[in-house]
Structure formats: structure tokens, C-alpha cells
Amino acid sequence: MYYKLKLNDKVRVPAHRLGEDLRVVLLDVLQEQLEGSIDKDLGIFIAVTAIDQIGEGEIIPGDGSVYFDTTFEAIALRIALQEILEGLVVETTGFGAFVSLGPIDAMLHVSQISDDYISHDEKNSRLVCQQTNRTIGVGDTVRARIVALSLNEREPRESKIGLTMRQAGLGSAQWLEDEHQKELSEKTDHGRT
């Protein structure tokens, strides 16, 4: 889930930027430092959106920079085990699909898609369930549950998120729509008898 955060930090402004608009400089520095980073308590930083307050500057001997206590706003994505979310399939492989959750990708292993045997149609970038003929391809929206979560603060690209679609109410948007239409059809058929 996405959160709007209000945070405080001491921000270092390099000496060569001291003549510029302080709000712009602080926003630039915070965006460069935080966007794309991970904090296990706060989440994955998407954007630093505004500078709210700037305190007095502090000079540290031997450092030409000035440090400002700064209150700012940011947007972060916090994900948790067992959370259900929607994402976009960005790649398929023989062992599963990579699903974009916005700022980070998650892995949907073939064993977590269906009970069917699944083959990889490399030419069309999709996974095909052999018995039901259901497919998942690049560009498809899927609803899945997080079953494994290992966020790496030091190396965000090394973070690992595992997904499953093996429960009712989960699957590709097309699968869910097909199931909904089938239920409506069955209700209509029962009403006629």
C-alpha cells in the first residue's frame, strides 16, 4: 500500500549549492538520496514531494557544507507478507513471470500459478496452462498474494518478493473476469429451471 509520509532529517547542502534557492536544493538532495531506496520500517521510497520546514543551518568544522534540519513529505510503498495486490507482468521465463509492483518487481513462480502443467511460449512471451488453456503474458494484469518477502536496504535490486495466485479470487484479470461471467451464467441458468 502507498503512504504519504511526513519525515524529519538533517540534510547536507554542499558548499557549491549554497547560493541557490534552499528549498530547491534540499528537495534535489533528498530526492537523490531517498528515491528508489528501501527502509525496512518506512518502505520503498517512491518520491520526495515537498519541503515543509527548514531549520537553522549548522556548520561542522572541516566540512564546507551546511546541515539543515528539514521536515519533508514523501511517498513510500509498504508491502507485507500475505498482502494481496495487483501488478503488471513485465517478463515471462520458463520458471515463471516477473510482475511489476511499481517501483519493484516480484517473482511469480510457475508452481504458484496453477495446479496445471505450465509451459513457456517464448515466441509470444506467455505462460500456458496445459489443461485449462489459460495464459499469462507480458502486459497482463494479475492479482496475487505476497508469500515471500526479503527487502535489502543496502542493495534494493537484490530484494526478493515471491507471489502466489493459487487461491480463489487470485489470477490474471482475464481469468477473474471469465470466472465472474461463468458465475453469472450459472445463476441465470438456475433461475430458468
C-alpha positions in Angstrom: 0.0 0.0 0.0 1.2 3.5 -0.8 1.7 6.0 2.1 2.2 9.7 2.3 4.9 10.3 4.9 6.0 13.4 6.8 9.6 13.0 7.9 12.4 14.9 9.6 16.1 14.6 8.7 19.3 16.6 8.8 20.2 17.3 5.2 23.7 18.2 4.0 23.8 21.1 1.4 27.2 21.1 -0.4 29.0 24.4 -0.3 28.8 24.9 -4.1 25.0 25.0 -3.9 24.6 27.5 -1.0 23.8 30.4 -3.3 20.8 28.6 -4.8 17.1 28.5 -3.6 17.4 26.5 -0.4 14.1 24.7 -0.9 15.0 23.5 -4.4 18.5 22.4 -3.2 17.0 20.4 -0.2 14.4 18.8 -2.5 17.1 17.8 -5.0 19.4 16.4 -2.3 16.6 14.4 -0.7 15.3 13.1 -4.0 18.7 11.9 -5.0 19.4 10.2 -1.6 16.0 8.6 -1.0 14.1 7.9 -4.2 14.4 4.2 -5.1 15.9 3.3 -1.7 14.4 1.0 0.9 13.9 1.4 4.6 12.5 -1.7 6.3 10.3 0.5 8.6 9.2 3.1 6.1 9.1 1.1 2.9 10.3 1.7 -0.7 10.7 5.4 -1.3 8.8 6.4 -4.5 9.2 10.2 -4.4 10.1 13.1 -2.1 7.3 15.6 -2.9 7.7 18.7 -0.8 9.9 20.6 1.7 7.7 21.7 4.6 10.1 23.3 7.1 13.7 24.3 7.2 15.6 24.7 10.5 18.7 26.7 11.2 21.8 25.7 9.3 24.7 24.0 11.2 28.3 24.2 10.2 30.7 21.4 11.1 34.4 22.3 11.3 36.4 20.9 8.4 33.3 20.4 6.2 32.4 23.3 3.9 28.8 22.1 3.7 25.8 23.3 5.8 23.4 20.9 7.5 19.8 21.8 7.8 17.1 20.1 10.0 14.4 19.6 7.4 10.8 18.4 7.5 9.6 17.0 4.2 6.9 14.9 2.6 7.5 11.6 0.7 5.5 8.8 -0.9 6.5 5.2 0.0 5.3 1.8 -0.8 5.0 -0.6 2.1 4.4 -4.2 1.3 3.7 -7.0 3.8 3.5 -10.8 3.8 0.1 -12.1 2.8 -0.9 -8.7 1.3 -3.0 -9.1 -1.9 -2.1 -6.7 -4.7 -2.3 -6.2 -8.4 0.7 -5.9 -10.7 1.7 -6.0 -14.4 3.5 -8.9 -16.0 6.8 -7.5 -17.4 8.6 -10.7 -18.3 7.9 -14.4 -18.7 10.5 -17.2 -18.4 10.5 -21.0 -18.2 10.3 -20.8 -14.4 7.6 -18.1 -14.0 6.8 -14.5 -14.5 8.1 -11.2 -13.2 5.4 -8.8 -12.0 6.0 -5.1 -11.7 4.5 -3.7 -8.4 5.5 -0.2 -9.4 9.0 0.6 -8.0 10.0 -3.1 -7.6 9.4 -6.4 -9.4 8.2 -9.6 -7.8 8.5 -13.3 -8.9 5.5 -15.5 -9.7 7.0 -19.0 -9.9 5.2 -21.5 -12.2 4.4 -23.7 -9.2 2.4 -20.7 -7.7 0.3 -20.0 -10.8 -1.9 -23.1 -11.1 -2.2 -26.9 -10.5 -1.9 -27.4 -14.3 1.4 -28.2 -16.0 2.6 -24.9 -17.4 4.7 -24.4 -20.5 6.6 -21.3 -21.6 5.6 -19.9 -25.1 8.8 -18.0 -25.6 7.8 -16.6 -29.0 4.6 -15.0 -27.6 6.1 -14.2 -24.1 3.5 -16.0 -22.2 2.9 -19.0 -19.9 0.3 -21.5 -20.9 -1.7 -23.8 -18.5 -2.0 -27.1 -20.4 -5.3 -28.4 -19.1 -7.3 -25.1 -18.9 -5.6 -23.3 -21.7 -5.3 -20.2 -19.5 -2.4 -17.9 -20.3 -0.4 -15.2 -18.6 1.6 -12.9 -20.8 3.6 -9.7 -20.8 1.3 -6.8 -20.3 -1.3 -8.8 -18.4 -2.6 -7.5 -15.0 -2.5 -10.1 -12.3 -3.9 -10.2 -8.7 -1.6 -12.1 -6.4 -0.7 -12.6 -2.7 2.8 -12.0 -1.3 4.2 -15.2 0.2 7.9 -14.4 0.4 9.4 -11.0 1.3 13.1 -10.2 1.7 13.9 -6.4 1.3 17.5 -5.5 1.0 18.2 -1.9 2.3 21.8 -1.8 1.1 21.1 -3.3 -2.4 17.5 -2.6 -3.3 17.9 -4.5 -6.6 18.7 -7.7 -4.6 15.4 -7.6 -2.8 13.2 -10.7 -3.4 9.4 -10.8 -3.4 7.5 -14.1 -4.1 3.9 -14.2 -5.2 1.1 -16.8 -5.5 -2.1 -17.0 -7.4 -3.2 -20.4 -6.2 -6.3 -19.3 -4.3 -9.8 -18.2 -5.1 -10.0 -14.6 -6.2 -6.5 -14.5 -7.4 -5.2 -14.8 -11.0 -4.9 -12.7 -14.2 -7.6 -10.1 -14.8 -8.9 -12.2 -17.7 -9.2 -15.3 -15.6 -11.1 -13.4 -12.9 -13.4 -11.9 -15.5 -14.0 -15.3 -17.1 -14.9 -16.8 -13.7 -17.3 -13.9 -12.9 -19.1 -14.4 -16.3 -19.3 -18.1 -15.6 -20.9 -17.5 -12.2 -23.4 -15.0 -13.7 -24.3 -17.5 -16.4 -24.8 -20.3 -13.9 -27.1 -18.1 -11.7 -29.1 -17.1 -14.8 -29.4 -20.8 -15.8 -30.5 -21.8 -12.3 -33.2 -19.1 -12.3 -34.7 -20.6 -15.5 -35.3 -24.1 -14.1 
